[in-house]
Amino acid sequence: MGAHKGRATLNKGKAQPAQDPRLAKWRDEGAILTVFLTNGTRLEGKIVAFDPQTILVDSGEQSLVYKTMILTISPPRKGAR
């Protein structure tokens, strides 16, 4: 089970997903991000909340996006808020 040990721990919810600290930082800062989805949609807005499966993005209206549909999240440009 050696090579799969880390994966088993992650699946049991004992490890924090790698993106969570960055998402939390952007949420707390109120940073405006660009989120590109796999279907070609582009959302620009602030992260309101997130969980292991979804991100709630506010771009004037709130969109609940499944993480599996996210292609890329572009971080805010310096000085942008």
TADAGI-V218712 format. One line per field, one symbol per residue. phi: phi as a letter, one per 20 degrees, with the letter a starting at -180 (. if undefined). burial: # if it has 24 or more other C-alpha atoms within 12 Angstrom, else .. A space follows every 10 residues. Layout:
# TADAGI-V218712
phi=???
burial=???
This chain:
# TADAGI-V218712
phi=.gfegfffff femedeggeg fffffffffm feddddefen fcddrdfeab cfdcceddco cecedfgfee ebdefffgne b
burial=.......... .......... ..#..##... ######.... ..######## ....####.. ..###.#..# ..#.##.... .
